[in-house]
Amino acid sequence: MQCVILAAGRGKRMGSLTDGAPKALLEVSNKTLIEHKLDALPEQIDEVIIVVGYLGSVIHDYLGGSYGDKKLFYEEQDNIVGGTADALWQAKNALSGKFLVMMGDDIYAHEDITRCLVPDDGWALLVQEVDGTHEGGIVVLDKDHHIREVAEGAHEGKGYISANLFVLDTRIFDFPMLPKSAGSNEYGLPQTTLATAQKLGIPFYAVKTSSWVQISTPEDLEKARKMLEKVDKGIKSGSSENSDN
């Protein structure tokens, strides 16, 4: 199975941290953001296509043509402000069947990615439950936990936001990309996926995340470090308990 990692952007909100390196190569806990993703991939993934843009050659030189037992390939997004759907479209000709899509900077958990692969009759999007004020892709679910609406903007109260990790198939390329919102020059993958799933008549499942950190600012790197430390402690604690039985 293939995975597409979207890593074309510079990450302007990271300030000087991305002056000489793409955002995906920033480090958390002695490992780059993109390596955290590659290490979290399920064993079903044997091929990874990385969509690069800003300083893309640096990512290529750093990772090369393989990572462990996974083959790595690269596609370039010329218009790096074209949005996540435009970035995925750069890998269109290299994809076949069912595939995974994730962002090149966010931190995801192996267990969450694996659970997204389970639905066989439709597509899936990883979502995070939130409470309070949040900005981003607001996801509205129906009674069957299928996604029925995605909108950009501010969110108040309890609800869900997109974690931008998808399981799709190549039928998405049979329909046009859609903008994130009216008048936007960016093409949004959540909006495009929902509209296409509705046209195909297939379910678009929401899978709740157990741990996800969206890396947008330097402060988020520290949040990610703390999350990974917590996860690591949980793994070690579980291993210790198992060894006592």
C-alpha positions as CSV (number, residue, x, y, z in Angstrom):
1,M,0.0,0.0,0.0
2,Q,1.2,3.5,-0.8
3,C,1.4,6.6,1.4
4,V,1.6,10.2,0.3
5,I,3.3,12.7,2.7
6,L,2.6,16.4,1.8
7,A,5.8,18.3,2.7
8,A,6.0,21.2,0.2
9,G,5.4,24.2,2.5
10,R,8.0,26.3,4.2
11,G,6.0,26.9,7.4
12,K,6.2,30.7,7.7
13,R,4.9,30.7,11.3
14,M,8.0,28.8,12.3
15,G,10.1,32.0,11.7
16,S,13.8,31.7,11.3
17,L,13.7,27.9,12.1
18,T,12.8,27.2,8.4
19,D,15.3,29.7,6.9
20,G,17.7,26.9,6.0
21,A,15.6,23.8,6.3
22,P,12.1,22.7,5.3
23,K,9.6,22.4,8.1
24,A,9.4,18.6,7.8
25,L,13.1,18.4,8.8
26,L,12.7,20.3,12.1
27,E,13.6,18.0,15.0
28,V,11.6,16.9,18.0
29,S,13.1,14.5,20.5
30,N,16.2,14.0,18.4
31,K,14.3,13.0,15.3
32,T,12.9,15.0,12.3
33,L,9.2,15.5,12.0
34,I,9.1,13.4,8.8
35,E,11.0,10.6,10.4
36,H,8.4,10.5,13.2
37,K,5.8,9.9,10.5
38,L,7.8,7.3,8.6
39,D,8.4,5.4,11.9
40,A,4.6,5.5,12.7
41,L,3.5,4.0,9.4
42,P,1.8,0.5,9.6
43,E,3.6,-2.4,8.0
44,Q,1.1,-2.5,5.1
45,I,2.8,0.7,3.7
46,D,5.7,-0.3,1.5
47,E,6.0,2.8,-0.7
48,V,6.0,6.4,0.3
49,I,5.6,9.4,-2.1
50,I,6.8,12.6,-0.6
51,V,5.5,15.8,-2.2
52,V,8.1,18.5,-1.8
53,G,8.4,22.2,-2.7
54,Y,10.4,24.6,-0.5
55,L,14.0,23.2,-0.2
56,G,12.7,19.9,-1.5
57,S,16.2,18.8,-2.5
58,V,17.2,19.0,1.2
59,I,14.5,16.4,2.1
60,H,15.6,14.2,-0.9
61,D,19.3,14.4,0.1
62,Y,18.5,13.7,3.8
63,L,16.2,10.6,3.3
64,G,17.4,9.2,-0.1
65,G,15.5,6.5,-1.9
66,S,14.5,4.3,1.1
67,Y,13.7,4.3,4.8
68,G,13.9,0.9,6.4
69,D,12.0,-1.4,4.2
70,K,9.9,1.3,2.6
71,K,10.8,2.8,-0.9
72,L,10.7,6.6,-1.1
73,F,9.8,8.6,-4.2
74,Y,9.5,12.4,-4.7
75,E,7.1,14.6,-6.6
76,E,7.4,18.4,-6.7
77,Q,4.5,20.9,-6.1
78,D,5.4,24.0,-8.1
79,N,2.6,26.1,-6.5
80,I,3.2,25.6,-2.8
81,V,0.3,27.9,-1.9
82,G,-2.1,25.8,-4.0
83,G,-3.4,23.9,-1.0
84,T,-3.5,20.3,0.2
85,A,-5.6,19.0,-2.6
86,D,-3.2,20.6,-5.2
87,A,-0.3,18.9,-3.4
88,L,-1.9,15.5,-3.6
89,W,-2.7,15.9,-7.3
90,Q,1.1,16.1,-7.9
91,A,1.3,12.4,-7.0
92,K,-1.8,11.4,-9.1
93,N,0.1,9.5,-11.8
94,A,2.2,7.5,-9.2
95,L,-0.8,6.2,-7.2
96,S,-2.9,3.1,-7.6
97,G,-5.8,1.6,-5.6
98,K,-6.1,2.6,-1.9
99,F,-3.6,4.9,-0.3
100,L,-2.9,7.0,2.8
101,V,-2.3,10.7,2.9
102,M,-0.7,12.7,5.8
103,M,0.9,16.0,6.4
104,G,4.7,16.3,6.5
105,D,4.9,18.2,9.7
106,D,2.2,17.0,12.2
107,I,2.8,14.2,14.7
108,Y,0.5,11.1,14.4
109,A,0.2,7.9,16.4
110,H,0.8,4.5,14.9
111,E,-2.4,3.2,16.4
112,D,-4.5,6.0,14.9
113,I,-3.1,5.5,11.4
114,T,-3.7,1.7,11.6
115,R,-7.4,2.3,12.6
116,C,-7.9,4.6,9.6
117,L,-7.0,1.7,7.3
118,V,-9.8,-0.6,8.5
119,P,-12.9,0.6,6.6
120,D,-13.1,-1.3,3.3
121,D,-16.3,0.2,2.0
122,G,-15.3,3.9,2.1
123,W,-12.8,6.5,2.9
124,A,-11.6,7.8,6.3
125,L,-10.4,11.0,7.9
126,L,-8.6,11.3,11.3
127,V,-10.4,13.8,13.5
128,Q,-9.7,15.3,17.0
129,E,-12.4,16.1,19.5
130,V,-12.1,19.6,20.8
131,D,-13.8,21.8,23.4
132,G,-13.5,25.6,23.3
133,T,-12.3,27.9,20.6
134,H,-10.4,26.4,17.7
135,E,-9.4,27.3,14.2
136,G,-9.2,24.9,11.3
137,G,-11.2,22.4,9.4
138,I,-14.4,21.9,11.4
139,V,-15.9,18.4,10.8
140,V,-19.6,17.7,11.3
141,L,-20.7,14.1,11.8
142,D,-24.0,12.4,11.3
143,K,-25.5,9.8,13.7
144,D,-23.5,7.0,12.0
145,H,-20.2,8.8,12.6
146,H,-19.9,9.6,8.9
147,I,-18.7,13.1,7.9
148,R,-21.4,15.2,6.4
149,E,-19.8,18.7,6.4
150,V,-16.3,20.3,6.5
151,A,-15.9,24.0,6.9
152,E,-13.0,26.3,7.6
153,G,-13.1,28.9,10.3
154,A,-13.5,29.4,14.1
155,H,-15.2,26.8,16.2
156,E,-16.8,27.3,19.6
157,G,-17.8,24.5,22.0
158,K,-17.5,20.8,21.6
159,G,-16.9,19.3,18.2
160,Y,-14.3,17.9,15.8
161,I,-11.5,19.3,13.7
162,S,-9.6,17.6,10.9
163,A,-6.2,16.1,11.7
164,N,-5.5,16.0,7.9
165,L,-4.8,12.3,7.7
166,F,-6.8,10.5,5.0
167,V,-7.3,7.0,3.6
168,L,-8.6,7.4,0.0
169,D,-8.4,5.7,-3.4
170,T,-7.7,6.9,-6.9
171,R,-11.3,7.6,-7.6
172,I,-10.8,11.0,-6.0
173,F,-8.9,12.1,-9.1
174,D,-12.0,11.5,-11.3
175,F,-13.6,14.7,-9.9
176,P,-12.3,18.3,-9.6
177,M,-10.5,19.9,-6.7
178,L,-12.6,22.3,-4.6
179,P,-11.4,25.5,-2.8
180,K,-11.1,25.5,1.0
181,S,-13.8,28.2,1.1
182,A,-15.6,30.6,-1.2
183,G,-13.1,32.9,-3.0
184,S,-10.0,31.0,-1.7
185,N,-7.1,30.3,-4.0
186,E,-6.2,27.2,-2.0
187,Y,-7.7,23.8,-2.9
188,G,-8.7,21.9,0.3
189,L,-8.4,18.1,0.5
190,P,-11.1,17.7,3.2
191,Q,-13.6,19.7,1.1
192,T,-12.6,17.9,-2.1
193,T,-12.8,14.4,-0.4
194,L,-16.2,15.0,1.1
195,A,-17.8,16.2,-2.1
196,T,-16.3,13.3,-4.1
197,A,-17.4,10.7,-1.5
198,Q,-20.9,12.1,-1.7
199,K,-20.9,11.9,-5.5
200,L,-19.6,8.3,-5.4
201,G,-22.1,7.4,-2.8
202,I,-19.5,5.9,-0.4
203,P,-19.2,6.6,3.4
204,F,-16.6,9.0,4.6
205,Y,-15.7,7.8,8.1
206,A,-14.4,9.9,11.0
207,V,-11.8,8.2,13.1
208,K,-11.0,9.8,16.5
209,T,-7.4,10.4,17.2
210,S,-5.8,9.3,20.5
211,S,-2.8,11.7,20.2
212,W,-2.1,14.3,17.5
213,V,-0.1,17.5,17.5
214,Q,-0.4,20.0,14.7
215,I,2.9,21.7,14.2
216,S,2.3,25.3,13.2
217,T,4.5,27.4,15.5
218,P,7.8,26.9,17.4
219,E,5.7,26.3,20.6
220,D,4.1,23.3,19.0
221,L,7.5,21.6,18.8
222,E,7.5,21.6,22.6
223,K,4.0,20.2,22.7
224,A,5.0,17.4,20.4
225,R,8.0,16.6,22.6
226,K,5.9,16.3,25.7
227,M,3.3,14.2,23.9
228,L,6.0,11.8,22.6
229,E,7.5,11.6,26.1
230,K,4.1,10.7,27.5
231,V,3.6,8.0,24.9
232,D,7.1,6.6,25.5
233,K,6.5,6.5,29.3
234,G,3.2,4.7,28.6
235,I,4.9,2.1,26.4
236,K,7.7,1.5,29.0
237,S,5.1,1.2,31.8
238,G,3.1,-1.4,29.8
239,S,6.2,-3.4,29.0
240,S,7.2,-3.4,32.7
241,E,3.7,-4.6,33.7
242,N,3.8,-7.3,31.1
243,S,7.2,-8.5,32.3
244,D,5.8,-9.0,35.8
245,N,3.0,-11.3,34.7
